[in-house]
Amino acid sequence: MKESIVQAIGVVVVLATIALTIAAIIYEFTAM
């Protein structure tokens, strides 16, 4: 059970990182 929780947290962290990266890229383009 704990392993699945850890995997879920890992997936959330990865998705959050990707979302922040995309947001930063969009912000850079709109700033220009």
N, C-alpha and C positions, 0 to 999 in steps of 0.2 A: 504493500500500500504506500509506504513512504517513497519508494522509488518512483511511482507514478506521479506523486505530488512534486517531487524534485524535477521530474521531466516537464510537468506542466509549468512550473515556475521558470524553468530554463526556456521553454517555448515563449512564454510571456515576455521574458527579458529580451530574447532575440527579436521578437516582433516589435517591442517598444524601441529597441535600438534602430531597427530598420525604419520605423515610423519617424523617429527623430531625425535620422539621416535624410530621409525624403523631405521632411519639413524644412530642414536646413538648406537643402538644395533649392527647393521652391522659393524660400525666403531670399536666397542669394540672387536667383533669377529675377524676382519681383523687385529687389532692391536696385538692380541694374536698370 
